[in-house]
Amino acid sequence: MAQLGEHVTNVGVGDRVLLPAVLPCGSCVACRNGRENICLHLRMFGNDIDGAYAQYVTAPAKDVFVLPDEIPLVEGCIIADAVTTPYHAVKNRAEVRPGDVVVVYGCGGVGLNVVQFANLAGGIVIAVDIAEEKLDHALRLGATAVINPKMEGAGVAKAVRRLTAGAGADIAIEAIGNPTTMKDAFSTLRPGGRLVVVGYSDHDVALNAGRVMYREMEIRGSLGCRPVDYPRVIELARTGRIEVASMVTARFPLAEINAGLDTLRAGQGIRSVVVME
């Protein structure tokens, strides 16, 4: 049964709550500098502590956020990572400003939310993916143009320059986690452009160091989201400034979680969620 710790006062039993993907310690040098998402003692569900594929999970009270009634409980769960991670990438790492041309590589559950937030920030978004249905979804979420590398014989970089009168993109955000697409995303940038890496890979990425230096290029990583930003994202979802419900394309009961994981591996749909029977 659901229970509260002895001194917990910010939530009550029966509240609809959201748990962040990243649990910071709150006291290390990164946390004190306002960068809790890269806490030196960071803990993540499923990585450092038991994940949430269970009926109950224990979480620190300081990292629990009440979910407003306007946000559906099941679909709202994706805010915990698939929505907040793109928010942090767009606002805090890419620093998208109105009029910036933003190339988004990958239109999966994370990438499509990057599209949403980049559009909300005033960016001119060009979405890149090999799945036409995901590119269609990107257009519905505010992308100005889409590129399918399989259909673009001249290459994505040339297509981006064609769409920007030869200038290239101001910002490229890679949301796949593939060294090849990271390199391709870098190639779409104008001089002085910024590459933000959201997708994870444990492989090396080969970029031209001369171009990085001579053209003053920026390369930034982006991990998760600071818990302090969660209330802002929740409010954007509550007021309908961003879509949440339409991003969930499949539900699986806990007993069928392996089928859900197979769907994820196959790249089907946008976001699948696990629900209690």
N, C-alpha and C positions, 0 to 999 in steps of 0.2 A: 504494500500500500504506500501511497505518497506520504512523505513525512518531511518536517522541517527541523533544522538544527535548533538547538536551545535558544540561541540569541538572534535568530533570523526574524527581521521585521519588515523587510521590503517586499515580500511576497507572501501569499497565503495558500494553503492547501486548496486545490481546485482551480487556481489561476492558470490561464493559458499562457505559457511562457516560451521564450526562445533562448537557446544556449549558443554562445559564440563558438566558432571552430577553434579559436586560439585563446588559451587561458594564460594570461600573464601573471607574474609574481607581484608586480606593482612596486617593487623596491630596488631593482637593479638599475644600472646606469641608463640602459635603453628605455626602461619604463619611466624613469625620472625625466628623461628628455622628450617624453611624449611619443615614443615609438614602441608602444607596448606590443605591437604585433611581431617585433623581432626581439622580444624579451630574452635575456640570456638564460633564463630558466623556464622558457616557454614549454607549455604542455598542450597537446592536441588530442582530442578524442580520436581513438583508432590508431594513433601513433605512439603516444607516450602513456596514455591511460586507456582503459577499456572503452571501446566505442559505444554507440547508442543503438546498435542492432539488438535491442533488448527491451523488456517491458519497463524497466526502471534503470536510471543512471544517476550517479551522485555528482553534483556540481557545486562550486563555490557560490554562495549567495550573492557576492559582489558581481558575478558575471551572469546573472539571470535577469532577463528583460521580459516584462509583461507584454503580451501581444494584444493589441486593441481588437475589439469585437469586429471591426470592419474588415479585418484581414482573416481569411479562412485559415483554420488551424493547419490542415494538411498541406495546402499549397504554401502557406506562410513559412513552413519549415525551411524552404530553400533560401530564405533570407540569411540563415545562419552562415552560409558560405558562398553559394552560387550567386548571391546578389551583393553581399557586402564585400567580397573579394574584388569584383569589378568596380564597385564604388571607390574603394581605396586606390585601385590601379588608375582610375580615370582622374579622380580629384587630387589625390596626394602625391602620386608618382608621375603620371603623365602631365598633370597640371593643365588639362585642356581648357583653352580659352575660346570665347566666341569667335568663329571664323577660322579656327585651326582646321586644317585638313587632317583627318585621323583615319589611318588604315587599320582595320581590325582583322587580324589573321586568325581564322577559326570561329565558326558560328555555332558552337555547341552550347551547353548550358551556361558556361562562363562567358564565352565570347558574345553571345546575344545580349547578355546583360551589360557587357562593355559597350555594345552598340547603343543600348538604351541610355546609359549614363553619359556617353560622349555626345549623343544627340541632345540630351537634357542640358549639358554644359554649353551648348551652342556650337559644337563641332560639326564640320561637314564630313560625314562618315562614309568611307568606302569599305564595304565588307568583302572578305575573301574566304571562300570555302569551295569544296568540290561537290557538295550536296545541294542541288537546286532547291529542295524544299526548305533547307536552312537559310539559303540566300533570300528566298521569298519571305521568310519570317523576319529576316534582317530588314528588309524594305518596310515591312509593317511596323517595325519598331523604330524607324527613323533614318535608316541608311539612305543616303542620297544616290549611291550607285553600288553595284555589286560586281564582283569578278570571280569567275570560275576558272581556276588555272588549267583545268582540262580542256576548256574551250578557248583559252587565250594562247594562240600559237606564238605570239611575240613575247610572251612573258608578262608576269604581273607588274614588274617595275615599269615597263614601257606602257602598259595599260594605265597605270596610275599617272604617269607623266602626260599621257594623252588627255586624261581627265582633268589635269591641273595646268594646262597650257605650258607643259614642259617643266614646271617648277618642282614637282615631287611633293610628298607629304610632309607636314610639319611634325607629325607624331605617328609612329607605328606601334601597335600593341599586339604582341604575339600571345595567343591564348590556347595554343595547342600543346606545346612542350616537345617540339621537334627541332633539332639543330638546323636542319635544312630550311624549315620555314622561318626560323629566327634569322638566318642569313638572308633569306629572301625578303623578309620584312625590313631588314636594315637597308637593303638595296632600293627600297621605294622612297627613302627619305631625301629631302633637299639638304643642302649644306646647312649645318647647324641644327639638324633635326634630332629627334629624341626617340630612341627605341626603348620600349618598356616590355620586359619579359615577365609574363604572368604564368605561362605554361611551364611545368616542371620537366626537366630532363637531367639525367646524371652523366650525360656525354659532353664532350668539349664542343665548343662552337668556334668556327674559324671566321673571324672578321678581319678586314683589311685595316691594320693598325695605322698605316699611313693616312688613310681617309679619316679615321677617328681623330688623329692629331691635326691634319692639315685643314680639315673642314669643321673642326670643333664639334664633332658629333657627341651625343650623350647616350649612354647605355645605363638603364636603371632596372633593377629587379623590383618585384612587387610580391609581397607575401601576405595573404589573408587580409585582415582589417583590424584596426584598433577598436577595442570594445567601446571606447568613448564615442565612436561614430555610429554605433548601432541605433541609438534613438533617432538619429537623422534619417537613416535608411528606412527604419520602420515607419516614420512619419511620411516619407515619400510614397511608400506603399499604401499607407492608410488613406492618403488623400488622392490616390490614383495617378500620381505624377509618373510612377513607373508601374509596369505590369508585373504581376506575380502569378496569378492563377493560370493564365494562358501558357506559362512556361512549363507547367507540369503536364506531361503528355502520357504518363502511365503510373498506375498505383499497383503495388504488390503487397499482399499480406506477409507478415513476418515469416510464416511457414514456407513461402515461395520466394524467399530472398535470392536464392541462386538463379531463378529465372530472371529476376530483376538485374542481377549482376551480368548475366548473359546478354541482356538487352543493352546494358551499358557498354560491354566489350564490343558489341556489334555496331555501336555508334547509332543505334536506332532512337528516334525521338529526340527530345530536348532534355528534359529532366524527368527521371523516374523517382518515386518516393516509396518508402516502406511504411505501411500502416499497421496498426493493431487491429486484429479481427474484432 
